[in-house]
Amino acid sequence: MCDAEEDMFFKGRPEQLYEHLACPRTRMMFTTEEGAGAHCHPGVRRLSITRIYDWRDDTLAAGA
């Protein structure tokens, strides 16, 4: 679950959904300090994609 610190469209929604999930889950917070606090992390696309793909790789490797 990706969440942006200063998301102006879905503030608080990712956390609500995360809390309701009954499956294995990860909450990935993107902060203003790292330049990724806005909705969809537009200022740091490389950072968000890198973190998401690293999470995917780690998750798939753990299941293998």
PDB file of N, CA, C and O in Angstrom:
ATOM      1  N   MET A   1       0.843  -1.149   0.000  1.00  0.00           N
ATOM      2  CA  MET A   1       0.000   0.000   0.000  1.00  0.00           C
ATOM      3  C   MET A   1       0.898   1.224   0.000  1.00  0.00           C
ATOM      4  O   MET A   1       1.677   1.421   0.933  1.00  0.00           O
ATOM      5  N   CYS A   2       0.800   2.035  -1.019  1.00  0.00           N
ATOM      6  CA  CYS A   2       1.574   3.277  -1.094  1.00  0.00           C
ATOM      7  C   CYS A   2       0.756   4.414  -0.480  1.00  0.00           C
ATOM      8  O   CYS A   2      -0.453   4.512  -0.691  1.00  0.00           O
ATOM      9  N   ASP A   3       1.428   5.257   0.268  1.00  0.00           N
ATOM     10  CA  ASP A   3       0.772   6.377   0.923  1.00  0.00           C
ATOM     11  C   ASP A   3       1.709   7.578   0.858  1.00  0.00           C
ATOM     12  O   ASP A   3       2.903   7.458   1.131  1.00  0.00           O
ATOM     13  N   ALA A   4       1.163   8.732   0.497  1.00  0.00           N
ATOM     14  CA  ALA A   4       1.954   9.961   0.413  1.00  0.00           C
ATOM     15  C   ALA A   4       1.590  10.869   1.586  1.00  0.00           C
ATOM     16  O   ALA A   4       0.415  11.072   1.892  1.00  0.00           O
ATOM     17  N   GLU A   5       2.592  11.394   2.216  1.00  0.00           N
ATOM     18  CA  GLU A   5       2.439  12.203   3.422  1.00  0.00           C
ATOM     19  C   GLU A   5       1.479  13.383   3.244  1.00  0.00           C
ATOM     20  O   GLU A   5       0.714  13.697   4.157  1.00  0.00           O
ATOM     21  N   GLU A   6       1.510  14.028   2.097  1.00  0.00           N
ATOM     22  CA  GLU A   6       0.665  15.202   1.870  1.00  0.00           C
ATOM     23  C   GLU A   6      -0.312  14.998   0.710  1.00  0.00           C
ATOM     24  O   GLU A   6      -0.593  15.935  -0.037  1.00  0.00           O
ATOM     25  N   ASP A   7      -0.821  13.793   0.561  1.00  0.00           N
ATOM     26  CA  ASP A   7      -1.762  13.505  -0.524  1.00  0.00           C
ATOM     27  C   ASP A   7      -3.007  14.368  -0.372  1.00  0.00           C
ATOM     28  O   ASP A   7      -3.695  14.294   0.646  1.00  0.00           O
ATOM     29  N   MET A   8      -3.303  15.192  -1.390  1.00  0.00           N
ATOM     30  CA  MET A   8      -4.441  16.107  -1.302  1.00  0.00           C
ATOM     31  C   MET A   8      -5.744  15.479  -1.784  1.00  0.00           C
ATOM     32  O   MET A   8      -6.810  16.067  -1.603  1.00  0.00           O
ATOM     33  N   PHE A   9      -5.679  14.304  -2.391  1.00  0.00           N
ATOM     34  CA  PHE A   9      -6.883  13.677  -2.924  1.00  0.00           C
ATOM     35  C   PHE A   9      -7.396  12.533  -2.052  1.00  0.00           C
ATOM     36  O   PHE A   9      -8.603  12.401  -1.852  1.00  0.00           O
ATOM     37  N   PHE A  10      -6.496  11.712  -1.535  1.00  0.00           N
ATOM     38  CA  PHE A  10      -6.899  10.520  -0.789  1.00  0.00           C
ATOM     39  C   PHE A  10      -6.325  10.488   0.625  1.00  0.00           C
ATOM     40  O   PHE A  10      -6.045   9.411   1.151  1.00  0.00           O
ATOM     41  N   LYS A  11      -6.150  11.633   1.238  1.00  0.00           N
ATOM     42  CA  LYS A  11      -5.552  11.724   2.581  1.00  0.00           C
ATOM     43  C   LYS A  11      -6.262  10.766   3.544  1.00  0.00           C
ATOM     44  O   LYS A  11      -7.473  10.858   3.741  1.00  0.00           O
ATOM     45  N   GLY A  12      -5.506   9.861   4.133  1.00  0.00           N
ATOM     46  CA  GLY A  12      -6.030   8.916   5.114  1.00  0.00           C
ATOM     47  C   GLY A  12      -6.646   7.660   4.538  1.00  0.00           C
ATOM     48  O   GLY A  12      -6.827   6.682   5.263  1.00  0.00           O
ATOM     49  N   ARG A  13      -6.970   7.655   3.271  1.00  0.00           N
ATOM     50  CA  ARG A  13      -7.625   6.488   2.661  1.00  0.00           C
ATOM     51  C   ARG A  13      -6.706   5.262   2.578  1.00  0.00           C
ATOM     52  O   ARG A  13      -7.139   4.157   2.902  1.00  0.00           O
ATOM     53  N   PRO A  14      -5.435   5.434   2.147  1.00  0.00           N
ATOM     54  CA  PRO A  14      -4.569   4.253   2.100  1.00  0.00           C
ATOM     55  C   PRO A  14      -4.443   3.575   3.465  1.00  0.00           C
ATOM     56  O   PRO A  14      -4.434   2.347   3.548  1.00  0.00           O
ATOM     57  N   GLU A  15      -4.347   4.359   4.521  1.00  0.00           N
ATOM     58  CA  GLU A  15      -4.243   3.785   5.873  1.00  0.00           C
ATOM     59  C   GLU A  15      -5.512   3.020   6.238  1.00  0.00           C
ATOM     60  O   GLU A  15      -5.437   1.939   6.823  1.00  0.00           O
ATOM     61  N   GLN A  16      -6.675   3.570   5.897  1.00  0.00           N
ATOM     62  CA  GLN A  16      -7.943   2.891   6.174  1.00  0.00           C
ATOM     63  C   GLN A  16      -8.009   1.554   5.451  1.00  0.00           C
ATOM     64  O   GLN A  16      -8.369   0.538   6.047  1.00  0.00           O
ATOM     65  N   LEU A  17      -7.663   1.551   4.174  1.00  0.00           N
ATOM     66  CA  LEU A  17      -7.681   0.310   3.413  1.00  0.00           C
ATOM     67  C   LEU A  17      -6.677  -0.685   3.975  1.00  0.00           C
ATOM     68  O   LEU A  17      -6.987  -1.868   4.119  1.00  0.00           O
ATOM     69  N   TYR A  18      -5.483  -0.216   4.291  1.00  0.00           N
ATOM     70  CA  TYR A  18      -4.446  -1.074   4.854  1.00  0.00           C
ATOM     71  C   TYR A  18      -4.940  -1.771   6.121  1.00  0.00           C
ATOM     72  O   TYR A  18      -4.717  -2.968   6.303  1.00  0.00           O
ATOM     73  N   GLU A  19      -5.607  -1.025   6.987  1.00  0.00           N
ATOM     74  CA  GLU A  19      -6.106  -1.594   8.245  1.00  0.00           C
ATOM     75  C   GLU A  19      -7.192  -2.643   8.018  1.00  0.00           C
ATOM     76  O   GLU A  19      -7.353  -3.542   8.844  1.00  0.00           O
ATOM     77  N   HIS A  20      -7.924  -2.550   6.940  1.00  0.00           N
ATOM     78  CA  HIS A  20      -9.003  -3.497   6.662  1.00  0.00           C
ATOM     79  C   HIS A  20      -8.541  -4.758   5.934  1.00  0.00           C
ATOM     80  O   HIS A  20      -9.268  -5.750   5.895  1.00  0.00           O
ATOM     81  N   LEU A  21      -7.356  -4.728   5.367  1.00  0.00           N
ATOM     82  CA  LEU A  21      -6.863  -5.902   4.657  1.00  0.00           C
ATOM     83  C   LEU A  21      -6.562  -7.030   5.636  1.00  0.00           C
ATOM     84  O   LEU A  21      -5.947  -6.812   6.680  1.00  0.00           O
ATOM     85  N   ALA A  22      -6.996  -8.222   5.292  1.00  0.00           N
ATOM     86  CA  ALA A  22      -6.767  -9.385   6.156  1.00  0.00           C
ATOM     87  C   ALA A  22      -5.691 -10.306   5.579  1.00  0.00           C
ATOM     88  O   ALA A  22      -5.552 -11.448   6.018  1.00  0.00           O
ATOM     89  N   CYS A  23      -4.945  -9.825   4.618  1.00  0.00           N
ATOM     90  CA  CYS A  23      -3.905 -10.613   3.965  1.00  0.00           C
ATOM     91  C   CYS A  23      -2.538 -10.028   4.331  1.00  0.00           C
ATOM     92  O   CYS A  23      -2.472  -8.952   4.925  1.00  0.00           O
ATOM     93  N   PRO A  24      -1.455 -10.716   3.988  1.00  0.00           N
ATOM     94  CA  PRO A  24      -0.142 -10.111   4.207  1.00  0.00           C
ATOM     95  C   PRO A  24      -0.077  -8.775   3.473  1.00  0.00           C
ATOM     96  O   PRO A  24      -0.547  -8.657   2.341  1.00  0.00           O
ATOM     97  N   ARG A  25       0.507  -7.768   4.126  1.00  0.00           N
ATOM     98  CA  ARG A  25       0.492  -6.434   3.539  1.00  0.00           C
ATOM     99  C   ARG A  25       1.721  -5.642   3.963  1.00  0.00           C
ATOM    100  O   ARG A  25       2.374  -5.950   4.960  1.00  0.00           O
ATOM    101  N   THR A  26       2.012  -4.619   3.180  1.00  0.00           N
ATOM    102  CA  THR A  26       3.104  -3.696   3.476  1.00  0.00           C
ATOM    103  C   THR A  26       2.595  -2.298   3.199  1.00  0.00           C
ATOM    104  O   THR A  26       1.944  -2.055   2.183  1.00  0.00           O
ATOM    105  N   ARG A  27       2.891  -1.380   4.102  1.00  0.00           N
ATOM    106  CA  ARG A  27       2.528   0.025   3.879  1.00  0.00           C
ATOM    107  C   ARG A  27       3.808   0.787   3.587  1.00  0.00           C
ATOM    108  O   ARG A  27       4.733   0.800   4.400  1.00  0.00           O
ATOM    109  N   MET A  28       3.857   1.421   2.424  1.00  0.00           N
ATOM    110  CA  MET A  28       5.032   2.139   1.973  1.00  0.00           C
ATOM    111  C   MET A  28       4.719   3.638   2.016  1.00  0.00           C
ATOM    112  O   MET A  28       3.952   4.146   1.199  1.00  0.00           O
ATOM    113  N   MET A  29       5.325   4.338   2.982  1.00  0.00           N
ATOM    114  CA  MET A  29       5.079   5.766   3.148  1.00  0.00           C
ATOM    115  C   MET A  29       6.104   6.564   2.354  1.00  0.00           C
ATOM    116  O   MET A  29       7.306   6.311   2.433  1.00  0.00           O
ATOM    117  N   PHE A  30       5.612   7.524   1.593  1.00  0.00           N
ATOM    118  CA  PHE A  30       6.464   8.448   0.849  1.00  0.00           C
ATOM    119  C   PHE A  30       6.360   9.805   1.534  1.00  0.00           C
ATOM    120  O   PHE A  30       5.257  10.303   1.759  1.00  0.00           O
ATOM    121  N   THR A  31       7.497  10.405   1.867  1.00  0.00           N
ATOM    122  CA  THR A  31       7.504  11.619   2.669  1.00  0.00           C
ATOM    123  C   THR A  31       7.819  12.873   1.861  1.00  0.00           C
ATOM    124  O   THR A  31       8.395  12.820   0.775  1.00  0.00           O
ATOM    125  N   THR A  32       7.420  13.985   2.430  1.00  0.00           N
ATOM    126  CA  THR A  32       7.717  15.285   1.836  1.00  0.00           C
ATOM    127  C   THR A  32       9.214  15.551   1.876  1.00  0.00           C
ATOM    128  O   THR A  32       9.770  16.128   0.941  1.00  0.00           O
ATOM    129  N   GLU A  33       9.864  15.135   2.946  1.00  0.00           N
ATOM    130  CA  GLU A  33      11.305  15.335   3.104  1.00  0.00           C
ATOM    131  C   GLU A  33      12.100  14.724   1.955  1.00  0.00           C
ATOM    132  O   GLU A  33      13.097  15.296   1.512  1.00  0.00           O
ATOM    133  N   GLU A  34      11.659  13.561   1.472  1.00  0.00           N
ATOM    134  CA  GLU A  34      12.365  12.929   0.361  1.00  0.00           C
ATOM    135  C   GLU A  34      11.829  13.406  -0.994  1.00  0.00           C
ATOM    136  O   GLU A  34      12.252  12.916  -2.041  1.00  0.00           O
ATOM    137  N   GLY A  35      10.903  14.356  -0.967  1.00  0.00           N
ATOM    138  CA  GLY A  35      10.354  14.925  -2.191  1.00  0.00           C
ATOM    139  C   GLY A  35       9.221  14.119  -2.785  1.00  0.00           C
ATOM    140  O   GLY A  35       8.858  14.311  -3.945  1.00  0.00           O
ATOM    141  N   ALA A  36       8.658  13.216  -1.995  1.00  0.00           N
ATOM    142  CA  ALA A  36       7.650  12.295  -2.518  1.00  0.00           C
ATOM    143  C   ALA A  36       6.336  12.363  -1.755  1.00  0.00           C
ATOM    144  O   ALA A  36       5.578  11.392  -1.744  1.00  0.00           O
ATOM    145  N   GLY A  37       6.057  13.485  -1.122  1.00  0.00           N
ATOM    146  CA  GLY A  37       4.870  13.567  -0.290  1.00  0.00           C
ATOM    147  C   GLY A  37       3.574  13.859  -1.003  1.00  0.00           C
ATOM    148  O   GLY A  37       2.512  13.786  -0.385  1.00  0.00           O
ATOM    149  N   ALA A  38       3.618  14.192  -2.292  1.00  0.00           N
ATOM    150  CA  ALA A  38       2.409  14.547  -3.033  1.00  0.00           C
ATOM    151  C   ALA A  38       1.745  13.314  -3.644  1.00  0.00           C
ATOM    152  O   ALA A  38       2.366  12.259  -3.776  1.00  0.00           O
ATOM    153  N   HIS A  39       0.483  13.465  -4.010  1.00  0.00           N
ATOM    154  CA  HIS A  39      -0.287  12.396  -4.645  1.00  0.00           C
ATOM    155  C   HIS A  39       0.465  11.855  -5.861  1.00  0.00           C
ATOM    156  O   HIS A  39       0.896  12.632  -6.712  1.00  0.00           O
ATOM    157  N   CYS A  40       0.624  10.565  -5.950  1.00  0.00           N
ATOM    158  CA  CYS A  40       1.336   9.870  -7.050  1.00  0.00           C
ATOM    159  C   CYS A  40       2.829  10.194  -7.117  1.00  0.00           C
ATOM    160  O   CYS A  40       3.488   9.824  -8.089  1.00  0.00           O
ATOM    161  N   HIS A  41       3.374  10.872  -6.116  1.00  0.00           N
ATOM    162  CA  HIS A  41       4.817  11.095  -5.997  1.00  0.00           C
ATOM    163  C   HIS A  41       5.424  11.683  -7.274  1.00  0.00           C
ATOM    164  O   HIS A  41       6.436  11.162  -7.744  1.00  0.00           O
ATOM    165  N   PRO A  42       4.851  12.748  -7.857  1.00  0.00           N
ATOM    166  CA  PRO A  42       5.299  13.231  -9.164  1.00  0.00           C
ATOM    167  C   PRO A  42       6.728  13.744  -9.219  1.00  0.00           C
ATOM    168  O   PRO A  42       7.367  13.663 -10.268  1.00  0.00           O
ATOM    169  N   GLY A  43       7.242  14.266  -8.121  1.00  0.00           N
ATOM    170  CA  GLY A  43       8.586  14.838  -8.151  1.00  0.00           C
ATOM    171  C   GLY A  43       9.696  13.810  -8.087  1.00  0.00           C
ATOM    172  O   GLY A  43      10.852  14.130  -8.363  1.00  0.00           O
ATOM    173  N   VAL A  44       9.371  12.604  -7.734  1.00  0.00           N
ATOM    174  CA  VAL A  44      10.403  11.576  -7.566  1.00  0.00           C
ATOM    175  C   VAL A  44       9.940  10.233  -8.130  1.00  0.00           C
ATOM    176  O   VAL A  44       9.933   9.215  -7.438  1.00  0.00           O
ATOM    177  N   ARG A  45       9.564  10.261  -9.371  1.00  0.00           N
ATOM    178  CA  ARG A  45       9.056   9.045 -10.019  1.00  0.00           C
ATOM    179  C   ARG A  45      10.061   7.900  -9.917  1.00  0.00           C
ATOM    180  O   ARG A  45       9.673   6.756  -9.676  1.00  0.00           O
ATOM    181  N   ARG A  46      11.348   8.197 -10.097  1.00  0.00           N
ATOM    182  CA  ARG A  46      12.361   7.127 -10.013  1.00  0.00           C
ATOM    183  C   ARG A  46      12.393   6.501  -8.628  1.00  0.00           C
ATOM    184  O   ARG A  46      12.504   5.282  -8.500  1.00  0.00           O
ATOM    185  N   LEU A  47      12.296   7.328  -7.589  1.00  0.00           N
ATOM    186  CA  LEU A  47      12.297   6.792  -6.225  1.00  0.00           C
ATOM    187  C   LEU A  47      11.100   5.878  -6.000  1.00  0.00           C
ATOM    188  O   LEU A  47      11.253   4.773  -5.478  1.00  0.00           O
ATOM    189  N   SER A  48       9.913   6.328  -6.387  1.00  0.00           N
ATOM    190  CA  SER A  48       8.723   5.509  -6.142  1.00  0.00           C
ATOM    191  C   SER A  48       8.772   4.203  -6.927  1.00  0.00           C
ATOM    192  O   SER A  48       8.454   3.145  -6.385  1.00  0.00           O
ATOM    193  N   ILE A  49       9.164   4.265  -8.184  1.00  0.00           N
ATOM    194  CA  ILE A  49       9.258   3.041  -8.983  1.00  0.00           C
ATOM    195  C   ILE A  49      10.320   2.102  -8.413  1.00  0.00           C
ATOM    196  O   ILE A  49      10.112   0.890  -8.351  1.00  0.00           O
ATOM    197  N   THR A  50      11.449   2.658  -7.998  1.00  0.00           N
ATOM    198  CA  THR A  50      12.518   1.832  -7.413  1.00  0.00           C
ATOM    199  C   THR A  50      12.026   1.131  -6.154  1.00  0.00           C
ATOM    200  O   THR A  50      12.236  -0.071  -5.991  1.00  0.00           O
ATOM    201  N   ARG A  51      11.379   1.866  -5.272  1.00  0.00           N
ATOM    202  CA  ARG A  51      10.895   1.260  -4.025  1.00  0.00           C
ATOM    203  C   ARG A  51       9.832   0.203  -4.282  1.00  0.00           C
ATOM    204  O   ARG A  51       9.828  -0.848  -3.640  1.00  0.00           O
ATOM    205  N   ILE A  52       8.930   0.479  -5.222  1.00  0.00           N
ATOM    206  CA  ILE A  52       7.867  -0.478  -5.542  1.00  0.00           C
ATOM    207  C   ILE A  52       8.455  -1.743  -6.160  1.00  0.00           C
ATOM    208  O   ILE A  52       8.069  -2.847  -5.777  1.00  0.00           O
ATOM    209  N   TYR A  53       9.375  -1.605  -7.106  1.00  0.00           N
ATOM    210  CA  TYR A  53       9.986  -2.785  -7.724  1.00  0.00           C
ATOM    211  C   TYR A  53      10.876  -3.543  -6.744  1.00  0.00           C
ATOM    212  O   TYR A  53      10.922  -4.773  -6.788  1.00  0.00           O
ATOM    213  N   ASP A  54      11.576  -2.846  -5.872  1.00  0.00           N
ATOM    214  CA  ASP A  54      12.375  -3.534  -4.839  1.00  0.00           C
ATOM    215  C   ASP A  54      11.468  -4.346  -3.928  1.00  0.00           C
ATOM    216  O   ASP A  54      11.791  -5.481  -3.578  1.00  0.00           O
ATOM    217  N   TRP A  55      10.327  -3.763  -3.540  1.00  0.00           N
ATOM    218  CA  TRP A  55       9.362  -4.488  -2.701  1.00  0.00           C
ATOM    219  C   TRP A  55       8.875  -5.734  -3.430  1.00  0.00           C
ATOM    220  O   TRP A  55       8.812  -6.820  -2.855  1.00  0.00           O
ATOM    221  N   ARG A  56       8.531  -5.559  -4.704  1.00  0.00           N
ATOM    222  CA  ARG A  56       8.051  -6.709  -5.494  1.00  0.00           C
ATOM    223  C   ARG A  56       9.104  -7.804  -5.575  1.00  0.00           C
ATOM    224  O   ARG A  56       8.797  -8.978  -5.368  1.00  0.00           O
ATOM    225  N   ASP A  57      10.350  -7.427  -5.874  1.00  0.00           N
ATOM    226  CA  ASP A  57      11.421  -8.411  -5.968  1.00  0.00           C
ATOM    227  C   ASP A  57      11.632  -9.142  -4.646  1.00  0.00           C
ATOM    228  O   ASP A  57      11.780 -10.364  -4.627  1.00  0.00           O
ATOM    229  N   ASP A  58      11.645  -8.396  -3.537  1.00  0.00           N
ATOM    230  CA  ASP A  58      11.819  -9.013  -2.212  1.00  0.00           C
ATOM    231  C   ASP A  58      10.659  -9.938  -1.878  1.00  0.00           C
ATOM    232  O   ASP A  58      10.861 -11.021  -1.330  1.00  0.00           O
ATOM    233  N   THR A  59       9.442  -9.511  -2.209  1.00  0.00           N
ATOM    234  CA  THR A  59       8.262 -10.310  -1.909  1.00  0.00           C
ATOM    235  C   THR A  59       8.244 -11.605  -2.716  1.00  0.00           C
ATOM    236  O   THR A  59       7.938 -12.670  -2.181  1.00  0.00           O
ATOM    237  N   LEU A  60       8.570 -11.510  -3.995  1.00  0.00           N
ATOM    238  CA  LEU A  60       8.618 -12.704  -4.836  1.00  0.00           C
ATOM    239  C   LEU A  60       9.744 -13.655  -4.416  1.00  0.00           C
ATOM    240  O   LEU A  60       9.577 -14.874  -4.436  1.00  0.00           O
ATOM    241  N   ALA A  61      10.894 -13.081  -4.036  1.00  0.00           N
ATOM    242  CA  ALA A  61      12.026 -13.911  -3.607  1.00  0.00           C
ATOM    243  C   ALA A  61      11.705 -14.653  -2.311  1.00  0.00           C
ATOM    244  O   ALA A  61      12.129 -15.794  -2.127  1.00  0.00           O
ATOM    245  N   ALA A  62      10.965 -14.015  -1.422  1.00  0.00           N
ATOM    246  CA  ALA A  62      10.604 -14.641  -0.143  1.00  0.00           C
ATOM    247  C   ALA A  62       9.642 -15.799  -0.342  1.00  0.00           C
ATOM    248  O   ALA A  62       9.629 -16.742   0.448  1.00  0.00           O
ATOM    249  N   GLY A  63       8.837 -15.731  -1.395  1.00  0.00           N
ATOM    250  CA  GLY A  63       7.869 -16.792  -1.664  1.00  0.00           C
ATOM    251  C   GLY A  63       8.432 -17.951  -2.461  1.00  0.00           C
ATOM    252  O   GLY A  63       7.783 -18.987  -2.608  1.00  0.00           O
ATOM    253  N   ALA A  64       9.648 -17.778  -2.980  1.00  0.00           N
ATOM    254  CA  ALA A  64      10.236 -18.832  -3.832  1.00  0.00           C
ATOM    255  C   ALA A  64      10.840 -19.950  -3.029  1.00  0.00           C
ATOM    256  O   ALA A  64      11.369 -20.904  -3.599  1.00  0.00           O
TER     257      ALA A  64
END
